Amino acid sequence: MLRRRFPSPFQTRLNSISQILAKWAIGLLLLGYLVSQPWTELREAILPASLPEAHVALGDFAAAKVQATQVIQQFMQEEDIQGLSVAVARDQHLLWTQGFGFSDAAQQIPATPETLYRVGQLASLFTVTAALQLVEQGKLDLNRPLTHYLPEFQIASHGEEATPITILHLMTHHAGLPANHWQGYYVPSSESFLTQLAAEYTLFPPNQLYYYSNVGIALLGEVVARESGVPIDQYLTTQVLKPLDMHLSTFQPTEAMKPLVSSGFDALGKIVPPFVVRDDAAVGLYSNALELSRFMQMMFAQGQRGQTSVLSAQMVETMLTAQNAALSTNRDDDAGLGWVIQKWQPGLSGFAAGLNGIIPPFYSAMLIFPEVELGIVLLTNSSSVEVVNALIDEVSSVFLEAERGLPDVNTALYSPPIDLAPSVLKDYEGTYVFQDGTNFMVLNVQLENDQLHAQTRDQIWQLVPHFNRQFSAQPLLGGWLPVSDINHLSLFAIREDESLLRLEPQSGQIQVVELLANEWERLVGTRVTPVPIPPSWDALQGDYVLETPIQEPLPFTEFSIVRNKEWLLFELGPDRSHQFILLPQSDHTAIMVVLLDGMGPTLHTTTTPAGVRLRYSGLSFQRR
């Protein structure tokens, strides 16, 4: 058995959209941030405890397969994964592909390399590929405004948008669009998707922050359909999937294909009834590990599949080039065209490009190392995306070790604690929005007895200063007693091989940056400036439920609005542990702050004959 020693940025970058049952819904709310978010702090909690440290010899791919098999089997047993398929490609050679468990446990149908899974956002890589084909044909311009191709596209903003949304913004997820639009997502609406978006708001100005958006990819798919003259699923099938010999991959399985289609399972092992989604271009693809390996091989072959050219070598290089490196908000959260780009093992494996697929209960991940020409794809029909990310990291580490040897990992993040004057510490006081792994919280930072304390609704930490505005964090019991034996792994349970925080002034704000091994950084929060709470919003405190329930999975079906001193909070989850600050913008709109002060999804109020309703993403909620 294997226990890898080297946390990778894919685990820290492609994170989670779900945990257990109730928590996956929170991830769907903020899919844009989570489809690519770090979660190093969860790594040791996810890895099976019984995996000992082990290594493979350079060039010994047979041993790598054996160890990867053991890792997968251990994960499946301990994480209750019903079925899984994996493929590992090395340039144009398929090193390994195998199925584990069952695609249908009740019928004892085994999972195989040909088993078809819903692959969620992995579909976006094919939609981006299709759009780039049209760019090469001169039919699309990456830098032209979206409205040039979709004149009827409209979306509101809370400020002046100096920069129009472009095709490039859609591909790099820098358009500032919502992660999803849930009205009509499962049940067709009498209004078109574009008409519905006109009533919504952007989350961020264009080119401000990486925020994964299914809405953006759906719009890109509509552009491809209009410029090519055929529906997006038809274009993708004929111009992308078939040239890649992906003949089983489809957006609508036929009757003959249904024995190959995996069932999906919830955390209790029960089959989740299949459902139809609106946005084929974003999340509608069914595919298998064997055929997805051919997409990775196309990337390694500079756009070629055998004698067929899918993309030019120059366009493949552009796909894998960070497009947003100059943006301070992105830190090391680089975006290629469709891909998430990340530093990996300096001097050994080069950079990595990857993406998660999340369409519960199906979770998947694709990870390629272009400089090594090594790629891994994992597909599951249950569990969670954290588990998939931990698993693909373990499998990739095994094969990278066989390919290139052991990495040289620098974990020397820590300088000794220092003393700061209370007047300096006081500058950091305030209320922050913060993401701790898969938890979203409001963090109050105050100076107490010349120490900086950070408090959520149920825990307190002392922030211990280091050089260069860096802080480690020590959990406190009862608000005063330090805890030395940390069992609860969170961002604040920081050990010397994991991370530090840096509270960094940026454009009048204080942003919270997490520092990871090998100098990786990511934005995890920001200090929020209070705004007055109008009486109209103060009167909306209470519990709310979805006005018209549906059977299909939604980001949430209930929430609470509560007042906490000068803040109005939006709370989610069974224990209301996920918190967002609401910043009213008018009597009818308020922003749920995410990562940047004054920016995030919009909550609307409407008045109906039945009373006041709150609207999120086109869904209507009534007071309980």
C-alpha positions as CSV (number, residue, x, y, z in Angstrom):
1,M,0.0,0.0,0.0
2,L,1.1,3.6,-0.6
3,R,1.0,6.8,1.3
4,R,2.4,9.6,-0.8
5,R,4.5,12.3,1.0
6,F,4.1,15.2,-1.4
7,P,0.9,17.3,-1.5
8,S,0.3,18.4,-5.0
9,P,-1.3,21.6,-6.3
10,F,-4.0,19.6,-8.0
11,Q,-5.3,18.6,-4.7
12,T,-4.9,22.1,-3.5
13,R,-6.3,23.6,-6.7
14,L,-9.1,21.4,-8.0
15,N,-11.2,20.9,-5.0
16,S,-14.2,20.2,-3.7
17,I,-17.7,20.7,-4.6
18,S,-19.2,18.3,-2.2
19,Q,-18.4,16.5,1.0
20,I,-21.1,14.3,2.5
21,L,-24.8,14.6,1.6
22,A,-25.8,18.1,2.7
23,K,-22.4,19.7,2.0
24,W,-22.3,19.0,-1.8
25,A,-25.1,21.4,-2.2
26,I,-23.0,24.2,-0.8
27,G,-20.4,23.5,-3.5
28,L,-23.0,23.7,-6.2
29,L,-23.9,27.2,-4.9
30,L,-20.3,28.3,-5.4
31,L,-19.2,26.0,-8.2
32,G,-17.2,28.7,-9.8
33,Y,-14.8,28.9,-7.0
34,L,-14.8,25.3,-6.0
35,V,-14.2,23.5,-9.3
36,S,-10.7,24.7,-9.0
37,Q,-10.1,25.4,-5.3
38,P,-7.3,24.1,-3.1
39,W,-8.0,21.9,-0.2
40,T,-4.7,20.8,1.2
41,E,-6.1,21.1,4.7
42,L,-8.4,18.2,3.9
43,R,-5.8,15.9,2.4
44,E,-4.8,13.9,5.4
45,A,-8.4,13.5,6.5
46,I,-9.3,12.1,3.1
47,L,-6.3,9.7,2.5
48,P,-7.0,6.3,3.9
49,A,-5.1,6.0,7.2
50,S,-3.8,2.6,6.5
51,L,-1.7,3.6,3.4
52,P,2.0,3.3,4.4
53,E,4.6,5.4,2.6
54,A,6.0,3.6,-0.5
55,H,7.9,4.3,-3.7
56,V,8.5,2.8,-7.1
57,A,11.7,2.6,-9.1
58,L,12.4,4.8,-12.0
59,G,10.9,3.3,-15.2
60,D,9.0,0.5,-13.3
61,F,5.5,1.1,-14.7
62,A,4.5,-2.4,-13.8
63,A,5.1,-1.7,-10.2
64,A,3.3,1.7,-10.6
65,K,0.2,-0.1,-11.9
66,V,0.3,-2.5,-8.9
67,Q,0.6,0.3,-6.4
68,A,-2.1,2.4,-8.1
69,T,-4.4,-0.6,-8.0
70,Q,-3.9,-1.0,-4.3
71,V,-4.5,2.7,-3.7
72,I,-7.7,2.7,-5.7
73,Q,-9.0,-0.5,-4.0
74,Q,-8.2,1.0,-0.6
75,F,-10.0,4.3,-1.4
76,M,-13.0,2.5,-2.7
77,Q,-13.3,0.4,0.4
78,E,-12.9,3.2,2.9
79,E,-14.8,5.8,0.9
80,D,-17.7,3.6,-0.3
81,I,-17.1,4.2,-4.0
82,Q,-19.4,2.0,-5.9
83,G,-17.7,2.1,-9.3
84,L,-14.6,3.7,-10.8
85,S,-12.7,3.7,-14.1
86,V,-9.2,4.9,-14.7
87,A,-6.9,5.5,-17.7
88,V,-3.2,6.5,-17.7
89,A,-1.7,7.7,-21.0
90,R,2.0,8.3,-21.8
91,D,2.2,10.3,-25.0
92,Q,0.4,8.1,-27.6
93,H,0.7,4.9,-25.5
94,L,-2.0,3.8,-23.1
95,L,-0.1,2.6,-20.1
96,W,-3.1,1.4,-18.1
97,T,-6.9,1.4,-18.1
98,Q,-9.1,-0.6,-15.8
99,G,-12.5,-0.6,-14.1
100,F,-13.2,-1.2,-10.4
101,G,-16.3,-2.1,-8.6
102,F,-19.7,-1.9,-10.3
103,S,-21.6,0.4,-12.7
104,D,-24.8,-1.3,-11.3
105,A,-24.2,-3.1,-8.0
106,A,-27.8,-4.5,-7.8
107,Q,-27.3,-6.2,-11.2
108,Q,-23.6,-7.0,-10.5
109,I,-22.6,-5.2,-13.7
110,P,-18.9,-4.4,-13.3
111,A,-17.3,-1.1,-14.1
112,T,-14.9,-1.3,-17.1
113,P,-12.8,1.1,-19.1
114,E,-15.8,1.4,-21.6
115,T,-18.3,2.2,-18.8
116,L,-20.0,5.5,-19.6
117,Y,-20.2,8.1,-16.8
118,R,-21.6,11.6,-16.7
119,V,-18.4,13.6,-16.8
120,G,-19.8,17.0,-15.7
121,Q,-17.5,19.9,-16.5
122,L,-15.0,17.8,-18.4
123,A,-17.5,18.5,-21.2
124,S,-16.3,22.1,-21.3
125,L,-12.9,21.0,-22.6
126,F,-14.6,19.7,-25.7
127,T,-16.7,22.9,-26.1
128,V,-13.6,25.1,-25.8
129,T,-11.9,22.8,-28.4
130,A,-14.9,23.3,-30.7
131,A,-14.7,27.1,-30.3
132,L,-11.0,27.1,-31.0
133,Q,-11.6,25.2,-34.2
134,L,-13.9,28.1,-35.3
135,V,-11.2,30.6,-34.3
136,E,-8.8,28.8,-36.6
137,Q,-11.4,29.0,-39.4
138,G,-11.7,32.7,-38.9
139,K,-15.3,32.5,-37.6
140,L,-14.6,33.5,-34.0
141,D,-12.3,36.1,-32.5
142,L,-11.2,35.5,-28.9
143,N,-11.1,39.2,-28.1
144,R,-14.5,40.2,-29.5
145,P,-17.4,41.0,-27.2
146,L,-19.8,38.2,-26.6
147,T,-22.6,40.5,-27.8
148,H,-21.1,40.5,-31.2
149,Y,-22.1,36.8,-31.5
150,L,-25.2,36.9,-29.2
151,P,-26.7,40.4,-29.6
152,E,-29.5,39.7,-27.2
153,F,-27.2,38.7,-24.4
154,Q,-27.7,41.0,-21.3
155,I,-26.8,40.7,-17.7
156,A,-26.9,43.4,-15.0
157,S,-24.1,44.6,-12.8
158,H,-23.8,46.5,-9.5
159,G,-21.3,48.9,-11.0
160,E,-20.0,50.2,-14.2
161,E,-18.6,47.4,-16.3
162,A,-15.7,49.1,-18.2
163,T,-14.7,45.9,-20.0
164,P,-17.2,43.9,-22.1
165,I,-17.3,40.1,-21.7
166,T,-15.4,38.5,-24.5
167,I,-15.1,34.9,-25.9
168,L,-11.7,34.7,-24.1
169,H,-13.3,35.6,-20.8
170,L,-15.7,32.7,-21.2
171,M,-12.9,30.2,-22.0
172,T,-10.8,31.3,-19.0
173,H,-13.7,31.7,-16.6
174,H,-12.9,35.4,-16.0
175,A,-16.3,36.7,-17.3
176,G,-17.6,37.2,-13.7
177,L,-20.7,35.2,-14.6
178,P,-22.7,33.1,-12.1
179,A,-21.6,29.5,-11.7
180,N,-25.1,28.2,-12.7
181,H,-28.5,29.5,-13.5
182,W,-30.9,27.1,-11.9
183,Q,-34.2,28.3,-13.4
184,G,-35.0,25.8,-16.1
185,Y,-31.9,23.8,-15.5
186,Y,-33.9,20.5,-15.2
187,V,-37.4,21.5,-16.1
188,P,-37.7,23.4,-19.4
189,S,-38.9,27.0,-18.9
190,S,-41.2,29.1,-21.2
191,E,-38.4,31.7,-21.1
192,S,-35.2,31.2,-23.0
193,F,-31.9,30.9,-21.1
194,L,-30.7,34.2,-22.5
195,T,-33.9,36.0,-21.5
196,Q,-33.6,34.7,-18.0
197,L,-30.0,35.9,-17.6
198,A,-31.1,39.5,-18.3
199,A,-32.7,39.5,-14.8
200,E,-29.4,38.3,-13.1
201,Y,-26.2,40.1,-12.1
202,T,-22.5,39.4,-12.7
203,L,-20.5,38.5,-9.6
204,F,-17.3,40.3,-10.6
205,P,-16.2,42.7,-13.3
206,P,-14.8,40.9,-16.3
207,N,-11.1,39.9,-16.0
208,Q,-11.1,40.3,-12.2
209,L,-11.0,36.8,-10.8
210,Y,-11.1,33.1,-11.9
211,Y,-14.6,31.8,-11.1
212,Y,-15.7,28.7,-12.9
213,S,-19.0,29.2,-14.7
214,N,-21.2,26.6,-16.3
215,V,-23.2,29.6,-17.5
216,G,-20.2,30.9,-19.4
217,I,-19.6,27.5,-21.1
218,A,-23.3,27.2,-22.0
219,L,-23.0,30.7,-23.7
220,L,-19.9,29.6,-25.5
221,G,-21.8,26.5,-26.7
222,E,-24.5,28.8,-28.1
223,V,-21.9,30.8,-29.9
224,V,-20.5,27.7,-31.5
225,A,-23.9,26.5,-32.5
226,R,-24.8,29.9,-34.2
227,E,-21.5,30.3,-36.0
228,S,-21.3,26.7,-37.2
229,G,-25.0,26.5,-38.1
230,V,-25.6,23.2,-36.2
231,P,-26.7,22.4,-32.6
232,I,-23.8,22.3,-30.2
233,D,-24.2,18.5,-29.4
234,Q,-24.2,17.7,-33.1
235,Y,-21.1,19.9,-33.8
236,L,-19.2,18.3,-30.9
237,T,-20.1,14.8,-32.0
238,T,-19.1,15.3,-35.6
239,Q,-16.2,17.7,-35.3
240,V,-14.5,16.8,-32.0
241,L,-15.6,13.4,-30.7
242,K,-15.6,11.3,-33.9
243,P,-12.2,12.7,-35.1
244,L,-10.9,11.6,-31.7
245,D,-12.4,8.1,-32.1
246,M,-14.7,8.7,-29.2
247,H,-17.6,6.9,-30.8
248,L,-19.3,5.9,-27.5
249,S,-19.1,9.3,-26.0
250,T,-22.5,11.1,-26.4
251,F,-24.9,13.6,-25.0
252,Q,-27.9,11.3,-25.3
253,P,-27.2,7.5,-24.9
254,T,-29.2,5.4,-27.2
255,E,-31.1,2.3,-26.1
256,A,-28.3,0.1,-27.4
257,M,-25.8,2.0,-25.3
258,K,-27.7,2.0,-22.0
259,P,-26.1,-1.3,-20.7
260,L,-22.8,0.7,-20.8
261,V,-24.2,3.7,-18.8
262,S,-23.3,3.6,-15.1
263,S,-25.9,4.3,-12.5
264,G,-25.2,7.0,-9.9
265,F,-25.2,6.2,-6.2
266,D,-25.7,8.4,-3.2
267,A,-23.8,8.2,0.1
268,L,-26.0,5.4,1.3
269,G,-25.4,3.3,-1.8
270,K,-28.9,4.0,-3.3
271,I,-29.3,4.6,-7.0
272,V,-29.9,8.3,-7.8
273,P,-32.6,8.5,-10.5
274,P,-31.2,9.8,-13.8
275,F,-32.0,13.4,-14.8
276,V,-31.8,15.6,-17.9
277,V,-29.9,18.9,-17.8
278,R,-30.2,21.9,-20.0
279,D,-26.6,22.8,-20.6
280,D,-25.1,20.1,-22.8
281,A,-22.0,22.2,-23.7
282,A,-21.2,22.6,-20.0
283,V,-22.1,19.4,-18.3
284,G,-24.1,17.1,-20.7
285,L,-21.4,14.7,-21.9
286,Y,-21.3,10.9,-21.2
287,S,-17.9,9.4,-21.8
288,N,-15.6,6.7,-20.6
289,A,-12.0,6.5,-19.3
290,L,-10.7,4.8,-22.5
291,E,-12.0,7.4,-24.9
292,L,-11.1,10.4,-22.6
293,S,-7.5,9.1,-22.7
294,R,-7.6,9.9,-26.5
295,F,-8.4,13.5,-25.7
296,M,-5.3,13.7,-23.5
297,Q,-3.2,12.0,-26.2
298,M,-4.4,14.6,-28.7
299,M,-3.1,17.3,-26.4
300,F,0.3,15.5,-26.3
301,A,0.4,15.1,-30.1
302,Q,-0.1,18.9,-30.7
303,G,-3.7,18.6,-31.8
304,Q,-3.4,15.4,-33.9
305,R,-5.2,12.1,-33.6
306,G,-3.4,9.8,-36.0
307,Q,-3.6,11.5,-39.4
308,T,-6.5,13.8,-38.3
309,S,-5.9,17.3,-37.1
310,V,-8.3,18.4,-34.4
311,L,-6.5,21.6,-33.5
312,S,-3.2,23.2,-34.7
313,A,-0.1,22.8,-32.5
314,Q,-0.1,26.5,-31.9
315,M,-3.7,26.4,-30.6
316,V,-2.9,23.5,-28.3
317,E,0.0,25.5,-26.9
318,T,-2.4,28.5,-26.4
319,M,-4.8,26.3,-24.5
320,L,-2.1,25.3,-22.1
321,T,-0.7,28.9,-21.6
322,A,-1.8,30.9,-18.6
323,Q,-3.9,33.7,-19.8
324,N,-4.2,35.6,-16.5
325,A,-0.8,35.6,-14.9
326,A,-0.8,39.4,-14.6
327,L,-3.9,39.5,-12.3
328,S,-2.9,39.8,-8.6
329,T,-6.2,38.3,-7.5
330,N,-5.4,35.0,-9.1
331,R,-2.1,34.3,-7.4
332,D,-1.1,30.9,-8.7
333,D,-4.7,30.2,-9.9
334,D,-3.8,30.3,-13.6
335,A,-6.3,29.6,-16.3
336,G,-5.5,28.3,-19.8
337,L,-8.3,28.0,-22.4
338,G,-10.6,25.5,-20.6
339,W,-7.8,24.1,-18.5
340,V,-6.7,25.0,-14.9
341,I,-2.9,25.5,-15.1
342,Q,-0.7,24.9,-12.0
343,K,2.9,24.6,-11.1
344,W,3.6,21.1,-9.9
345,Q,7.0,19.6,-9.1
346,P,9.6,22.2,-10.0
347,G,12.4,20.8,-12.2
348,L,10.8,17.4,-12.4
349,S,7.2,17.2,-13.9
350,G,6.8,20.7,-15.1
351,F,3.4,22.3,-14.9
352,A,0.1,20.5,-14.8
353,A,-3.3,21.2,-16.4
354,G,-6.5,19.7,-15.0
355,L,-10.2,20.0,-14.4
356,N,-12.9,18.4,-12.3
357,G,-16.2,17.1,-13.5
358,I,-19.0,17.5,-11.0
359,I,-22.6,16.5,-11.6
360,P,-23.6,14.6,-8.4
361,P,-23.4,11.8,-7.8
362,F,-20.8,11.5,-10.6
363,Y,-17.4,12.9,-9.9
364,S,-14.4,12.9,-12.2
365,A,-11.0,14.5,-12.8
366,M,-8.6,14.8,-15.7
367,L,-4.9,15.7,-15.1
368,I,-2.2,16.1,-17.7
369,F,1.6,16.9,-17.5
370,P,2.3,18.3,-21.0
371,E,6.1,18.5,-20.5
372,V,6.2,14.8,-19.4
373,E,3.4,13.8,-21.8
374,L,1.6,11.9,-19.0
375,G,-2.1,12.0,-18.3
376,I,-4.6,10.5,-15.9
377,V,-8.4,10.5,-16.0
378,L,-10.6,9.1,-13.2
379,L,-14.4,8.6,-13.3
380,T,-16.6,7.6,-10.5
381,N,-20.3,7.1,-9.9
382,S,-20.4,8.0,-6.2
383,S,-18.4,9.4,-3.3
384,S,-17.2,13.0,-3.6
385,V,-14.8,15.3,-5.5
386,E,-12.4,15.5,-2.6
387,V,-11.9,11.8,-2.7
388,V,-11.5,11.9,-6.5
389,N,-8.9,14.6,-6.2
390,A,-7.0,12.9,-3.5
391,L,-7.1,9.7,-5.5
392,I,-5.9,11.2,-8.8
393,D,-3.1,12.9,-6.9
394,E,-2.0,9.5,-5.4
395,V,-2.2,7.8,-8.8
396,S,-0.4,10.6,-10.6
397,S,2.4,10.6,-8.0
398,V,3.0,6.9,-8.5
399,F,3.3,7.2,-12.3
400,L,5.3,10.5,-12.1
401,E,7.7,8.7,-9.8
402,A,8.1,5.9,-12.3
403,E,8.6,8.4,-15.1
404,R,10.9,11.0,-13.5
405,G,11.8,9.9,-9.9
406,L,11.2,11.5,-6.6
407,P,10.4,15.3,-6.5
408,D,12.5,17.8,-4.5
409,V,9.8,19.4,-2.4
410,N,10.5,22.6,-0.6
411,T,8.4,22.9,2.6
412,A,10.4,25.6,4.2
413,L,7.6,28.0,4.6
414,Y,8.1,28.9,8.2
415,S,10.1,31.5,9.9
416,P,10.0,31.8,13.7
417,P,7.1,33.7,15.2
418,I,7.8,37.4,15.9
419,D,6.4,40.0,18.3
420,L,4.3,42.8,16.8
421,A,3.2,45.9,18.6
422,P,-0.5,45.9,19.4
423,S,-0.9,49.1,17.3
424,V,0.3,47.1,14.3
425,L,-1.9,44.1,15.0
426,K,-4.9,46.3,15.4
427,D,-4.6,47.2,11.7
428,Y,-5.8,43.7,10.9
429,E,-9.0,43.9,13.0
430,G,-12.2,43.5,11.1
431,T,-14.7,41.0,9.6
432,Y,-13.6,38.7,6.8
433,V,-15.3,36.3,4.5
434,F,-13.3,33.2,4.3
435,Q,-13.2,29.7,2.7
436,D,-11.7,27.0,4.9
437,G,-11.5,24.0,2.6
438,T,-15.2,23.3,1.8
439,N,-16.6,25.5,4.5
440,F,-17.6,29.1,4.0
441,M,-17.6,31.3,7.0
442,V,-17.5,34.8,8.5
443,L,-14.4,35.4,10.5
444,N,-14.2,38.2,13.1
445,V,-10.6,39.3,13.9
446,Q,-10.1,41.3,17.0
447,L,-7.2,42.4,19.3
448,E,-7.6,40.9,22.8
449,N,-4.9,41.2,25.5
450,D,-2.4,42.2,22.9
451,Q,-3.1,39.1,20.8
452,L,-4.9,38.8,17.5
453,H,-7.9,36.5,17.8
454,A,-10.0,35.1,15.0
455,Q,-13.5,33.8,15.7
456,T,-16.2,32.0,13.8
457,R,-19.6,31.1,15.2
458,D,-18.1,28.1,17.0
459,Q,-14.3,28.3,17.2
460,I,-11.6,30.8,18.2
461,W,-7.9,30.9,17.1
462,Q,-4.9,33.0,18.0
463,L,-3.2,34.4,14.9
464,V,0.5,34.2,15.6
465,P,2.5,36.7,13.5
466,H,5.6,35.8,11.4
467,F,7.6,37.9,9.0
468,N,6.1,39.5,5.9
469,R,2.5,39.8,7.2
470,Q,2.3,36.0,7.6
471,F,0.3,34.3,10.3
472,S,0.0,30.8,11.6
473,A,-3.0,30.0,13.7
474,Q,-3.4,28.2,17.0
475,P,-6.9,26.9,18.0
476,L,-8.0,28.0,21.4
477,L,-10.4,26.3,23.9
478,G,-12.8,28.5,25.7
479,G,-11.3,31.4,23.9
480,W,-8.0,31.3,25.8
481,L,-6.4,27.9,26.3
482,P,-4.0,26.9,23.4
483,V,-4.5,23.4,21.9
484,S,-1.2,21.6,21.1
485,D,-2.6,18.3,19.9
486,I,-4.6,19.2,16.8
487,N,-6.9,16.5,15.5
488,H,-9.4,18.7,13.6
489,L,-7.8,19.5,10.3
490,S,-8.8,22.9,9.0
491,L,-7.0,25.8,7.5
492,F,-6.2,27.0,11.0
493,A,-4.9,23.7,12.1
494,I,-1.6,24.5,10.4
495,R,1.4,22.2,10.5
496,E,4.9,22.9,9.3
497,D,4.4,21.0,6.0
498,E,1.1,22.7,5.0
499,S,0.4,26.4,4.9
500,L,0.5,29.8,6.3
501,L,-1.8,32.8,5.9
502,R,-0.7,36.2,4.8
503,L,-2.9,39.2,5.4
504,E,-2.1,41.4,2.5
505,P,-3.2,45.0,1.7
506,Q,-4.5,45.2,-1.9
507,S,-6.2,48.3,-3.3
508,G,-7.5,49.4,0.0
509,Q,-8.6,45.9,1.0
510,I,-7.0,43.3,3.1
511,Q,-7.0,40.0,1.3
512,V,-6.3,36.6,2.9
513,V,-3.7,34.6,1.0
514,E,-2.9,31.0,1.8
515,L,0.8,30.0,1.3
516,L,1.4,26.4,0.4
517,A,4.5,24.3,-0.1
518,N,6.8,25.1,-3.1
519,E,5.6,28.7,-3.0
520,W,2.1,28.1,-4.2
521,E,-0.4,30.7,-3.3
522,R,-4.2,31.1,-3.4
523,L,-6.7,33.7,-2.4
524,V,-9.0,32.4,0.4
525,G,-10.8,35.5,1.7
526,T,-11.0,39.3,2.2
527,R,-11.9,41.8,4.8
528,V,-15.4,43.3,4.2
529,T,-16.4,46.9,4.6
530,P,-19.8,47.3,6.4
531,V,-22.7,49.0,4.6
532,P,-25.9,50.2,6.3
533,I,-28.7,47.6,6.5
534,P,-31.9,49.1,5.2
535,P,-35.1,48.4,7.2
536,S,-36.5,46.5,4.2
537,W,-33.7,43.9,4.5
538,D,-33.6,43.9,8.3
539,A,-37.3,42.8,8.1
540,L,-36.4,39.8,6.0
541,Q,-34.7,37.8,8.9
542,G,-36.0,34.3,9.2
543,D,-36.0,30.8,7.6
544,Y,-36.8,30.3,3.9
545,V,-37.7,27.2,1.8
546,L,-38.0,26.6,-1.9
547,E,-41.4,27.7,-3.0
548,T,-41.9,24.9,-5.6
549,P,-39.8,21.9,-4.7
550,I,-38.4,19.6,-7.4
551,Q,-36.8,16.1,-7.2
552,E,-33.6,16.9,-8.9
553,P,-30.5,18.0,-7.0
554,L,-30.3,21.8,-6.3
555,P,-27.6,23.9,-4.6
556,F,-29.9,24.3,-1.6
557,T,-33.6,24.2,-0.8
558,E,-33.6,26.2,2.4
559,F,-31.6,28.9,4.1
560,S,-31.7,31.5,6.9
561,I,-31.1,35.2,7.1
562,V,-30.0,36.4,10.5
563,R,-28.6,39.6,12.0
564,N,-25.2,39.6,13.8
565,K,-24.4,43.0,15.1
566,E,-23.8,45.2,12.1
567,W,-23.9,42.3,9.6
568,L,-26.7,40.5,7.8
569,L,-25.8,36.9,7.2
570,F,-27.0,34.3,4.7
571,E,-26.7,30.9,6.4
572,L,-26.8,27.4,4.8
573,G,-26.4,23.8,5.8
574,P,-28.2,21.5,8.3
575,D,-26.5,23.3,11.2
576,R,-26.3,26.7,9.3
577,S,-22.5,26.5,9.6
578,H,-21.9,28.0,6.1
579,Q,-22.1,31.7,6.3
580,F,-22.0,34.5,3.8
581,I,-22.2,38.3,4.5
582,L,-25.1,40.0,2.7
583,L,-24.4,43.5,1.5
584,P,-27.6,45.2,0.5
585,Q,-27.3,47.2,-2.7
586,S,-30.9,48.5,-2.8
587,D,-34.2,47.6,-1.2
588,H,-34.4,44.7,-3.7
589,T,-30.9,43.3,-4.1
590,A,-28.1,42.2,-1.9
591,I,-24.7,40.7,-2.6
592,M,-23.5,37.4,-1.0
593,V,-19.8,38.3,-0.6
594,V,-17.3,35.8,-2.0
595,L,-13.5,36.3,-1.9
596,L,-13.5,40.0,-2.9
597,D,-15.2,42.8,-0.9
598,G,-18.5,43.8,-2.4
599,M,-18.6,41.1,-5.0
600,G,-20.5,37.8,-5.3
601,P,-23.8,36.2,-6.2
602,T,-27.0,38.4,-5.9
603,L,-30.1,37.7,-3.8
604,H,-33.2,39.4,-5.0
605,T,-36.5,40.3,-3.2
606,T,-39.8,40.4,-5.0
607,T,-43.3,41.2,-3.7
608,T,-46.1,38.9,-4.8
609,P,-49.8,38.7,-3.8
610,A,-48.8,35.8,-1.5
611,G,-46.1,37.9,0.2
612,V,-42.4,38.7,-0.1
613,R,-40.2,36.2,-2.0
614,L,-36.4,35.9,-2.1
615,R,-35.0,34.9,-5.5
616,Y,-31.6,33.2,-6.2
617,S,-30.6,32.1,-9.7
618,G,-34.2,32.3,-10.8
619,L,-35.5,30.1,-8.0
620,S,-38.1,31.5,-5.6
621,F,-38.0,31.0,-1.8
622,Q,-40.7,31.8,0.7
623,R,-40.6,32.3,4.4
624,R,-41.1,29.1,6.4
